[in-house]
């Protein structure tokens, strides 16, 4: 059956909106009609080669929709069910999974190398980050499908699959923010806004948002920021001034740039924690001297997918949404159709793009 999709023909090439031939689901597979998909900077990192992906491919790694059909052996969802796509399903058997660190599963992205569909001329297509959400419909492994809890609109639920899980997990799981602690979030994009809301949910006493754009202050404060700092060479000094010259207990870096990682580290108090969520390129080199590592006693840690277990965390996030304590709509700056994806990517490349949501 033919559906329309946004295809990445080669690394560095523009996305093409075209028809693809999508097969019926085989054993252990599920076919999903997308309600919405989020346009994330990680997708941009796939197009420019920062993150590797087999091509040609259909990108899009966070989405939600309705099950159209299931293959043999699939029992946890059925046609008509609302679901959220999980781009990094854990295998349960690798070393990381046996340690309970499912976000580091060695086999999570094996499906990205599969051929899941073909162009109308027969060219094999890969599912970018497993789920290929930039399409009207997709066929995925059953492990990539999670039932959507009641009370969450499926269009908004698309953002639960990556941005919200990552921002929430960075605060709650990786950094382990405790009530009364102070937090700084560097980068007020989709993940940063989720992290700000998560810090508020964790009971942080002071939440400092940092970004290069003055236009994001109002949104950052709506998400939970008590203070807003424009990123500059003086950012660490400004944050220490806001916290009795100590620095924050926790910094969460969401931009993936050497300068902001270094600023996040310097903004953290002695003995504090700095969590890096942003995905930077190999050219982004961050340096530390041996004496400062000893003297400051800080913890610097990476954070993959918010150190989250989607099966565990999705119901928790859905409850926050139902209670009105988590606002998914503020993560979106524009709603576009499938045809708008190439322009959204061009805007991101030019540094003009906000958070887009593709609504089918």
N, C-alpha and C positions, 0 to 999 in steps of 0.2 A: 504493500500500500504506500502511495506517495504522500509525503508531507513536506512542508517548507521548513527550512532550517538555515542557520547562519554557519557557513562552512569556512574554516581556516585552511586554505589550499597549501600554504607553506609558511614556514617561520618568517616573519617580517612582511608577509603579504597582507593586504586588506581582506576583511571578511566579505564573503559573498553570500547574498540571500538567494537560495536556489532550492529546487525540489530534490528530495532524496527518497530512495526506496527503502522503506523500513519493514523488516520481516515480522511475521507473527512471533510471539514469545515462544522460545523453546523451553525444555525442562529447566526448572529453577529460575525462570525469568518472568518479568512483569512488564507489561506495556502501560504507559502512563500518558494521559492527555494533560499537558501542562496548563495550569492556570496562570502562573507567573514564574519568572526567573530573575534573579538579581544579577546586575552587571557589576563585577567586582574587579579590583585592581589585580587580583591574582590571575584573572583571565587575561589581562593586559600583559602580565609577566609570562604567560604562556605564548602569546603572540610574538613577543620580541626575543624569546629564547632564554629569558632569565630562569624560568622553570622549563624543564624539558617535557615535551609531549610528542607522541607519534603523530605525523601528519600525512595526508589531510585529515582533519578532525572537525567534529562539531563540539564547540566549547560550551561553557555554562555549567557551573558546578553547584549552584544552589537553586532549588526550585521546589514547587509543590503542585499537585494536581490530582486528577481522578484516575483510578485504575480502570483501564479499558478491557484488559484481558490478562490472564495468568497462564503460565505454562505448567506442565506436569510437576507435581510435587510441591507446589506453592500453597501453603495453607494459612499463613498469618494475615493475608489480605485477599480480597475478592473483588470482582468487577463492581464498580460504583463506590468503592472506598476512597476517602480522601487521604492523601499521603504526602509526606515530606521526603525529598531525596537526600540520601546520605552519601556524599562523594568519597568517603574514606571508611568503608566498612571493615571491621576487624575480622581476622580469620579465626581467632580463638586458639590457635595452636602454635604460633611462632613464639620466640623467647619473650618479646615485649608483651604479648597478650597473656602469657602465663604469669607474668609479673603484675598483671592488671593495668598495664600501660597501653590500653587499646589504641590510643591516639598515635602511637609509634609503631603500629602493626607493620611488619616487614612486607606483608602481602596486600596491603590495603589498595594499592594502585595497580595491581596486576591486570585488572580489567581494562585499563586505559590502552593497553597494547592490542586488545582484541579488535577484530573487524565486526562492527555491529550493524552497519548499513552500507549502502552504496549510492553513488550519485546516479542520475538517470542514464549516464553513459557507461556505468558499470565500475567506476573507480571505487576502490575500497575506502571506507571511512572508519576512523577510530572515534570512540567516545571520550572527549576531553575530560580528564579527571573522572572517568567512569560513567557519568550520568548524561552528558550531552543535553543539557537543559535548554540550549538556545534553539529550540525546535518546537513545532506544534505538538508533537508527540515523541516519545522516546521509548526504547526497550532497554531495560537494565536488569542486572542480577537482583534476585529477590532480597539479597542482603543489603542492597542500596535503597530499600524502601522501608520507611517507618510509618505506621499509622498516625495520622494527625489527630491529636486529642480534640475533644469537642470544645466548641466555643472560640476557636481561632479561625478567622477568615482565611481561606486557602490562598488568596492573593498575598496577604500579609505574611502568611506562613512560609513563603518562599525564603524569606530572610533568616528564618530559624536554622536553615541548613548549613550556614557558614558564618555570616557576620555576627549574628547574635550569640551563637554557641561559642565563637572564638572570643568575643569581647567579654562575655559573661564568665567563661572558663578562665580567661587570663586573670581576672580579678579574684574569682572564688577558688579556683583549683591551683593555678600556678603561683600566684602571689599570696593567696590565702589571707586576703584583707579581713581584719577583725574590726568589730564595732569600736568606734572612737579613733581609729587610725586616720592618718592623712594620706591622700593619694594625689598623684599628678598623672594625667593622661596626655601623651604627646601624639597629636594627630587627631583631628575631629572629623574623620570620615565615618563610614558605616560602622566599622569595628570600634573606632574610638567612641562614637555615640553610645554603642552598646556597653562599652567598658564604663563610661560615665554613669549610665543607669545602673550597672551592676555594682559600682562603688556606692551609690546611694542605697541600693538594696542591702548592701553589706553593713550599712550603718557608719560609713566613713564620716568623720567630723568635719573635714575640709577636703574639698575636691577641686583641684586646679586643672583647668583645661588649657592646653598649649597648642597653638596652630599659627601658621603664617598668614592666615586670612582674618582680618578684623570682622568680616561679614559673618563669621560663624559663631560669634559670641552669644547672640540671642539664643540660637539653637543649643549651644553647649550648656547654657544656664538652664534651659528648659529640661535638658537631660539630667541635670543634677549638679552641674558645676557651681561651686560657690565663688570661684575666682576665675578670671580669664587673663592669660598672658600671651602677648604676641611673641612668637618665636624670634629670638635674636641671640647674639653672643652673650647678652646679659641675662638670659633666661634662668640659669641656675641661681644667680645672685638674687633675682627677683623672687624666686620660689623660696629661697632661704629666708628672705625678708618677711615673707608671709607666714613663716612657720617658726618664729622666734630664733632665727639664724641656724636652725637645726637641719632643715631640709625635710622632705616628706618621708613617711615611713615606707611608702611604695611608689615607684614610678612604673607606668605601663607605656611602652613605646610602640606605636601603631603605624609608623611611617616607613620603617625599614631603611633608614638613611644613617650613614655614619655620624653625621653631625647631631642628629636628634638622639641617637643611642648614647652618644657621649654626653649630651646635655641631660638626658634622663638619669644617667649614672651620677653625674655631678649634682643633680637636684635631690638625690636621695640621702637621707641622714646617715650618719655613721652607724653601721650595723643594719641598715635598711635593705630592702629588696628591690631590684630592678628587673622587670620582666620585658623581654623583647618579643613582640608579636609580629611586627612588620617584616615583610620578606624583601630583603635587599639583594643586590647583585654582588658578584664576586669582587667587583671593583670598589665596593664600599668597605674600606678597611678601617677598623676601629682599633686604636692603640691605647695601652695602659702601661704605666711603669710599675716595676715590682714593688716599690716602696708604697705607692698609693693603695695597691691591692691589700697590702698588710695593714696600713694605717687605718683605712676607712672601714675595713671589715664588712664590706657590703657583699650581698649575693647578687650575681648577675646570671640570669637564666633565660634560655630560649623557651619558646612556647609554641607547640604545634597544635593547631585546631583547638586552642584554648585548653589543652590537656583534658579534653572533654570525652565523655562516653555518651554519644547521642541518645542511645536507648534509655540511659539513666536521666540525662539532663533535659531532654525534650519535654517530658511531662511537667517538670518543675517550671520551665520557662512558660509553657502553656498556661499553667496556673497563675503565674504573674500577669500574663496578658489578660486572662479572664477577670482578674481582680483589679485591673486598671493600673497596676504598678509597673508595667513594662509597656512602653509605647513603641510599636514597630513602625508606625507611620513616619515618625520623625527621622528614620534612617534613609528616607527616600526624598531626593530633591526633584526628580521628574519621573513621570510614568510614560513609557514609550511602547510602541508596538515592535514587532519583529524587524520591520524595515528600519527602525531607528537605531539598531545596535551598531552598525558601522560608524555612524556619526558620533555616538556615545564614546566609542573607542578613540576616534580622532580627537575629541575634546579632552579625553584623559591624557592622551599623548601630548597635547598642547598645554596640559596643566590647568585646563578650564573646567574639566568635568566634575560633576557632583555624583551623587549616588543615584543610579538609574534602576528602575524596575521595569522589566519587560512584561507587559500584560497581554496575554493571548486572547 
